């Protein structure tokens, strides 16, 4: 069969599928741990702050703790991504999963908002590190012609984690402590990681060829070939992470505000379902489609399309359903909004590892994604929190949606990697 007509998965072997499954499960539970907070905060924060559910402190601390999560993810991403290039993918992946599972479970015993903040910071460290290791591992193992689709699948599986968190929230109701106890279960995956994974051949070779540079931030940032890519990638991730926590997550709050205006007695439950299942389904499809689109439009072209459509759809979802007082219209718009606004994120798992050679692959990808976290954190701790405190939610989210336009301005700083990576920079294809 001609290579131009071969299906992307043709020739992918059993071990490569195993790697994708293990990396994806790590990311599923990664997303589960992150989303638990969004599912439980409406019950947890009033209890810990000892205020009513409509107190302005709830929204203020809600945004602040999201910022704390981003800061923890940054530190963990930097640390564990560097260790993955130094020590290997397998031990560091197991360590990150254990990290976020243990501290998520301990959140069930928190008695103050400060304790929750500290534990969420530690959970985020594991979350930030696991993504970088998983993305690098998939890029290491899959052949170049299958890498985009495999990376898209890897990132899209986060939807399953969001659904699991939504299901856990519905199952436990207001008992938020039980939801966090469930968060310790992913630790079991560490056993499979240790038993089922081998270190990629491309990483082994790179470790021998560049023993001093492997996992070195100095080597990454002092080399003019990679410094610009690292900085541009971090700025691109900043846009995606700031808009995810400030705009995409607001789909649930916007739905709640609409249903409350319609005097729906089940507004809280319906808004959780609308975001946790309906919007997230559209996001999952968008992430799965990113790989295929990027093979046709290129990596940068697909990012540009996603950012442009997200910028257009943000004011649409903020105002049109309210203009017509229509919950069905909101349900129709949510998955379309999720497709573009959250579908962007699959591109990070595909694109960032392609920007760097094997001995700096996890470090570079982790630097991009997790430096993006720390750059996004001030936007949440001060910008998003203050906007949502001082302005009507629709106006605040519309303004924050302007960040998608910033993403379009960043893209020209970065190279196109589609069909340009060679064997040395893309790693093993066996």
C-alpha positions as CSV (number, residue, x, y, z in Angstrom):
1,X,0.0,0.0,0.0
2,X,1.3,3.5,-0.9
3,X,2.5,5.4,2.2
4,X,0.3,8.4,1.3
5,X,-2.8,6.3,1.5
6,X,-1.9,4.2,4.5
7,X,-4.0,4.6,7.6
8,X,-2.0,6.3,10.3
9,X,-2.3,3.2,12.6
10,X,-1.0,0.8,10.0
11,X,2.1,-1.0,11.4
12,X,1.7,0.3,14.9
13,X,2.7,-2.6,17.1
14,X,1.3,-4.0,20.3
15,X,3.8,-2.4,22.6
16,X,3.2,1.1,21.1
17,X,-0.5,0.7,21.8
18,X,0.4,-0.4,25.4
19,X,2.4,2.8,25.8
20,X,-0.4,4.9,24.5
21,X,-2.9,3.2,26.9
22,X,-0.6,3.6,30.0
23,X,0.2,7.2,29.2
24,X,-3.4,8.0,28.5
25,X,-4.6,6.4,31.8
26,X,-2.1,8.6,33.6
27,X,-3.5,11.6,31.9
28,X,-7.1,10.4,32.5
29,X,-6.5,10.4,36.2
30,X,-4.4,13.5,36.0
31,X,-7.5,15.3,34.6
32,X,-9.7,13.6,37.2
33,X,-7.7,15.0,40.0
34,X,-7.7,18.5,38.5
35,X,-11.4,18.5,37.9
36,X,-12.4,17.2,41.3
37,X,-11.9,20.7,42.6
38,X,-14.2,22.3,40.1
39,X,-16.9,19.7,40.8
40,X,-16.6,20.0,44.6
41,X,-15.7,23.6,45.2
42,X,-19.4,24.9,45.5
43,X,-19.8,22.6,48.5
44,X,-16.3,22.7,49.9
45,X,-15.5,26.4,49.9
46,X,-18.7,27.6,51.8
47,X,-18.0,25.0,54.5
48,X,-14.3,25.8,54.9
49,X,-14.8,29.6,54.7
50,X,-17.9,29.4,56.9
51,X,-19.9,31.7,54.5
52,X,-23.1,31.3,52.5
53,X,-22.9,29.9,49.0
54,X,-23.5,33.3,47.3
55,X,-20.9,35.2,49.3
56,X,-18.4,37.0,47.0
57,X,-15.5,35.3,48.8
58,X,-16.5,32.0,47.2
59,X,-15.8,33.3,43.7
60,X,-12.7,35.1,44.8
61,X,-11.1,32.1,46.6
62,X,-12.3,29.8,43.8
63,X,-10.2,31.7,41.3
64,X,-7.3,32.1,43.7
65,X,-7.1,28.3,44.3
66,X,-7.1,27.8,40.6
67,X,-4.1,30.1,40.4
68,X,-2.4,28.1,43.2
69,X,-3.0,24.9,41.2
70,X,-1.3,26.5,38.2
71,X,1.7,27.5,40.3
72,X,2.0,24.0,41.7
73,X,1.7,22.5,38.2
74,X,4.5,24.8,37.0
75,X,7.0,23.7,39.7
76,X,6.1,20.0,39.3
77,X,6.2,20.2,35.5
78,X,9.7,21.8,35.6
79,X,11.0,19.3,38.2
80,X,9.6,16.1,36.9
81,X,10.1,16.8,33.2
82,X,13.8,17.4,33.8
83,X,14.0,14.2,35.8
84,X,12.3,12.3,33.0
85,X,15.1,13.2,30.7
86,X,17.7,12.4,33.3
87,X,16.4,9.3,35.0
88,X,14.1,7.9,32.4
89,X,10.4,8.0,31.6
90,X,9.2,5.0,33.6
91,X,10.2,5.8,37.1
92,X,9.2,9.5,36.9
93,X,5.8,8.7,35.5
94,X,5.2,6.3,38.4
95,X,6.3,9.0,40.8
96,X,4.1,11.7,39.4
97,X,1.0,9.5,39.5
98,X,1.8,8.5,43.1
99,X,2.3,12.2,43.9
100,X,-1.1,13.5,42.7
101,X,-3.0,10.4,44.0
102,X,-1.7,10.6,47.6
103,X,-2.2,14.4,48.1
104,X,-5.6,14.3,46.5
105,X,-6.7,11.6,49.0
106,X,-5.3,13.7,51.9
107,X,-7.5,16.6,50.8
108,X,-10.5,14.7,52.3
109,X,-9.1,15.4,55.7
110,X,-8.5,19.2,55.2
111,X,-10.0,21.5,57.8
112,X,-9.1,24.9,56.5
113,X,-8.8,26.8,53.2
114,X,-5.0,27.0,53.7
115,X,-4.7,23.2,54.0
116,X,-6.7,22.8,50.8
117,X,-4.5,25.3,49.1
118,X,-1.3,23.5,50.1
119,X,-2.6,20.1,49.1
120,X,-3.9,21.4,45.8
121,X,-0.4,22.8,45.1
122,X,1.1,19.4,45.7
123,X,-1.5,17.6,43.6
124,X,-0.7,20.0,40.8
125,X,3.0,19.2,41.0
126,X,2.2,15.6,40.1
127,X,-0.3,16.7,37.5
128,X,2.1,19.0,35.8
129,X,4.9,16.4,35.7
130,X,2.8,13.6,34.5
131,X,1.7,15.4,31.3
132,X,5.2,16.2,30.2
133,X,6.4,12.6,30.8
134,X,3.4,11.1,29.0
135,X,3.6,13.4,26.0
136,X,7.3,12.8,25.6
137,X,6.8,9.0,25.9
138,X,4.2,8.9,23.2
139,X,6.3,11.0,20.9
140,X,9.4,8.8,21.6
141,X,7.6,5.6,20.8
142,X,5.3,6.3,17.9
143,X,6.5,6.6,14.3
144,X,6.4,10.1,12.7
145,X,3.4,9.4,10.5
146,X,1.3,8.3,13.5
147,X,2.6,10.7,16.1
148,X,0.0,13.5,15.6
149,X,-3.0,11.1,15.9
150,X,-1.4,9.3,18.9
151,X,-0.7,12.6,20.6
152,X,-4.2,13.7,19.9
153,X,-5.7,10.5,21.4
154,X,-3.4,10.9,24.4
155,X,-4.6,14.4,25.2
156,X,-8.2,13.7,24.3
157,X,-8.5,11.0,27.0
158,X,-8.5,13.7,29.5
159,X,-12.3,13.9,28.7
160,X,-12.7,10.5,30.4
161,X,-11.1,12.0,33.5
162,X,-13.5,15.0,33.4
163,X,-16.4,12.6,33.1
164,X,-15.2,10.4,35.9
165,X,-14.9,13.5,38.1
166,X,-18.4,14.7,37.1
167,X,-19.8,11.2,37.9
168,X,-18.0,11.2,41.2
169,X,-19.4,14.6,42.0
170,X,-23.0,13.4,41.2
171,X,-22.5,10.2,43.2
172,X,-21.3,11.8,46.4
173,X,-23.4,15.0,46.1
174,X,-22.5,17.5,48.8
175,X,-20.1,15.0,50.5
176,X,-17.0,16.5,49.0
177,X,-14.6,14.6,51.3
178,X,-15.6,11.3,49.9
179,X,-14.9,12.5,46.3
180,X,-11.3,13.3,47.3
181,X,-10.9,9.9,49.0
182,X,-11.6,8.4,45.5
183,X,-8.7,10.4,44.3
184,X,-6.2,8.0,45.8
185,X,-7.3,5.1,43.6
186,X,-5.1,6.1,40.6
187,X,-2.0,5.1,42.7
188,X,-2.8,1.5,41.6
189,X,-1.7,2.5,38.0
190,X,1.9,2.8,39.3
191,X,2.2,-1.0,39.4
192,X,1.4,-1.3,35.6
193,X,3.7,1.6,34.8
194,X,6.6,-0.1,36.5
195,X,5.8,-3.5,34.9
196,X,4.6,-2.6,31.5
197,X,6.9,0.2,30.3
198,X,10.4,0.1,28.9
199,X,12.7,3.1,28.4
200,X,12.4,4.3,24.7
201,X,15.4,3.4,22.5
202,X,15.6,7.0,21.3
203,X,16.0,8.2,24.9
204,X,18.7,5.6,25.7
205,X,20.7,6.7,22.7
206,X,20.3,10.4,23.5
207,X,21.3,9.8,27.1
208,X,24.5,8.2,25.9
209,X,25.2,10.9,23.3
210,X,24.4,13.9,25.6
211,X,24.9,12.7,29.2
212,X,25.5,16.2,30.5
213,X,22.8,18.0,28.6
214,X,19.9,15.5,29.2
215,X,17.2,17.2,31.2
216,X,19.2,20.4,31.5
217,X,17.3,23.7,31.4
218,X,20.6,25.4,30.8
219,X,21.2,23.4,27.6
220,X,17.6,24.1,26.6
221,X,17.7,27.9,27.1
222,X,21.3,28.6,26.1
223,X,21.0,26.9,22.7
224,X,19.6,29.4,20.2
225,X,18.0,26.6,18.3
226,X,15.7,25.7,21.2
227,X,15.4,28.9,23.3
228,X,13.0,30.6,21.0
229,X,10.9,27.5,20.6
230,X,10.7,27.1,24.4
231,X,9.6,30.7,25.0
232,X,7.1,30.7,22.1
233,X,5.7,27.4,23.3
234,X,5.3,28.7,26.8
235,X,3.4,31.8,25.6
236,X,1.1,29.6,23.5
237,X,0.4,27.4,26.5
238,X,-0.2,30.4,28.6
239,X,-3.1,31.4,26.3
240,X,-4.6,27.9,26.4
241,X,-4.3,27.5,30.2
242,X,-5.6,31.0,31.0
243,X,-8.5,30.6,28.7
244,X,-9.2,27.0,30.0
245,X,-9.5,28.0,33.6
246,X,-10.9,31.5,33.0
247,X,-13.2,30.9,30.0
248,X,-13.8,27.2,29.2
249,X,-14.6,26.3,32.8
250,X,-17.0,29.2,32.9
251,X,-19.3,27.2,30.6
252,X,-20.7,25.7,33.8
253,X,-21.2,29.0,35.6
254,X,-22.8,30.6,32.5
255,X,-25.2,27.7,32.3
256,X,-26.0,28.0,36.0
257,X,-26.7,31.8,35.6
258,X,-29.0,31.1,32.7
259,X,-31.0,28.4,34.5
260,X,-31.1,30.6,37.6
261,X,-32.6,33.4,35.5
262,X,-35.1,30.9,34.2
263,X,-36.0,30.0,37.8
264,X,-35.1,26.3,37.2
265,X,-35.0,24.5,40.6
266,X,-32.4,22.0,39.3
267,X,-30.1,24.7,38.0
268,X,-27.0,23.5,39.9
269,X,-27.3,19.8,38.8
270,X,-28.2,20.7,35.2
271,X,-25.3,23.1,34.9
272,X,-22.9,20.4,36.1
273,X,-24.2,17.9,33.6
274,X,-24.1,20.5,30.8
275,X,-20.5,21.3,31.4
276,X,-19.3,17.9,32.6
277,X,-20.8,15.8,29.9
278,X,-22.2,18.0,27.0
279,X,-19.5,20.6,26.6
280,X,-16.8,18.1,27.5
281,X,-18.0,15.7,24.8
282,X,-17.4,18.5,22.2
283,X,-14.0,19.1,23.7
284,X,-13.1,15.5,23.4
285,X,-14.1,15.4,19.7
286,X,-12.1,18.6,19.1
287,X,-9.0,17.1,20.7
288,X,-9.3,13.9,18.7
289,X,-9.7,15.9,15.5
290,X,-6.7,18.1,16.2
291,X,-4.2,15.4,15.0
292,X,-6.0,14.7,11.7
293,X,-6.5,18.4,11.1
294,X,-2.8,19.1,11.8
295,X,-1.8,16.6,9.1
296,X,-3.8,18.5,6.6
297,X,-3.4,22.1,7.8
298,X,-0.1,21.8,9.6
299,X,0.4,22.3,13.3
300,X,0.3,26.1,13.2
301,X,-2.6,26.2,10.8
302,X,-4.7,24.1,13.1
303,X,-3.8,26.1,16.1
304,X,-4.8,29.3,14.2
305,X,-8.2,27.8,13.2
306,X,-8.9,26.7,16.8
307,X,-8.0,30.1,18.3
308,X,-10.0,32.1,15.8
309,X,-13.1,30.0,16.2
310,X,-12.8,30.1,20.0
311,X,-12.5,33.9,19.9
312,X,-15.7,34.1,17.9
313,X,-17.7,31.6,19.9
314,X,-16.8,33.1,23.4
315,X,-19.1,36.2,23.1
316,X,-21.7,34.0,21.3
317,X,-22.0,31.6,24.2
318,X,-21.9,34.5,26.7
319,X,-24.8,36.4,25.2
320,X,-26.9,34.5,22.6
321,X,-28.6,32.0,25.0
322,X,-29.4,34.9,27.4
323,X,-30.8,37.0,24.6
324,X,-33.3,34.3,23.8
325,X,-33.6,32.8,27.4
326,X,-32.9,29.4,25.8
327,X,-31.4,26.5,27.7
328,X,-31.6,24.2,24.6
329,X,-29.6,26.8,22.6
330,X,-27.0,26.8,25.3
331,X,-26.8,23.0,25.1
332,X,-26.3,23.2,21.3
333,X,-23.5,25.8,21.7
334,X,-21.6,24.2,24.5
335,X,-20.1,21.3,22.6
336,X,-19.2,23.5,19.6
337,X,-17.5,25.9,22.0
338,X,-15.7,23.0,23.7
339,X,-14.5,21.6,20.3
340,X,-12.5,24.8,19.5
341,X,-11.7,26.4,22.9
342,X,-10.6,23.2,24.6
343,X,-9.6,21.2,21.5
344,X,-6.6,23.5,21.3
345,X,-5.0,21.6,24.1
346,X,-4.4,18.4,22.2
347,X,-2.0,20.4,20.0
348,X,0.4,20.9,23.0
349,X,0.9,17.1,23.3
350,X,1.5,16.8,19.6
351,X,3.5,20.0,18.9
352,X,5.7,20.6,21.9
353,X,7.6,17.3,21.9
354,X,8.3,17.8,18.2
355,X,10.1,21.1,18.9
356,X,12.9,19.4,20.8
357,X,15.4,16.5,20.5
358,X,15.1,13.3,22.6
359,X,17.5,14.3,25.4
360,X,15.5,17.5,25.9
361,X,12.1,16.3,24.8
362,X,10.4,16.0,28.2
363,X,12.3,19.0,29.5
364,X,11.3,21.2,26.5
365,X,7.7,20.1,26.4
366,X,7.4,20.4,30.2
367,X,9.0,23.9,30.1
368,X,6.5,25.0,27.4
369,X,3.4,23.7,29.1
370,X,4.3,24.4,32.7
371,X,5.9,27.8,32.2
372,X,2.6,28.6,30.5
373,X,0.9,27.7,33.8
374,X,2.9,30.2,35.8
375,X,2.4,32.9,33.2
376,X,-1.4,32.2,33.3
377,X,-1.6,32.1,37.1
378,X,-1.5,36.0,37.6
379,X,-4.3,36.3,35.1
380,X,-6.4,34.0,37.3
381,X,-5.3,35.2,40.7
382,X,-5.8,38.8,39.9
383,X,-7.2,39.4,36.4
384,X,-9.9,36.7,36.1
385,X,-10.8,36.8,39.8
386,X,-11.2,40.6,39.8
387,X,-13.1,40.8,36.5
388,X,-15.6,38.1,37.7
389,X,-15.9,39.9,41.0
390,X,-16.5,43.4,39.6
391,X,-18.3,42.7,36.3
392,X,-21.3,40.5,35.3
393,X,-20.1,37.1,34.5
394,X,-21.0,37.4,30.8
395,X,-18.9,40.6,30.4
396,X,-16.0,39.2,32.3
397,X,-15.8,36.0,30.3
398,X,-16.2,37.9,27.0
399,X,-13.2,40.1,27.9
400,X,-11.1,37.1,28.9
401,X,-12.0,35.4,25.6
402,X,-9.9,38.1,23.9
403,X,-6.8,36.0,25.0
404,X,-7.6,33.7,22.1
405,X,-6.6,36.5,19.8
406,X,-3.3,36.8,21.6
407,X,-2.7,33.2,20.6
408,X,-3.0,34.1,17.0
409,X,-0.2,36.7,17.4
410,X,2.1,34.2,19.1
411,X,1.9,31.5,16.4
412,X,4.3,33.3,13.9
413,X,7.1,33.1,16.5
414,X,7.1,29.3,16.2
415,X,8.2,26.9,13.4
416,X,6.0,24.5,11.5
417,X,7.0,20.9,12.5
418,X,4.8,19.0,10.2
419,X,6.9,17.0,7.7
420,X,10.1,18.8,8.9
421,X,11.3,16.7,11.8
422,X,14.1,14.2,11.0
423,X,15.0,10.9,12.6
424,X,17.3,12.6,15.1
425,X,14.6,15.0,16.5
426,X,11.6,12.7,16.3
427,X,13.1,9.7,17.9
428,X,12.6,6.0,17.5
429,X,10.1,4.8,14.9
430,X,10.1,1.1,15.8
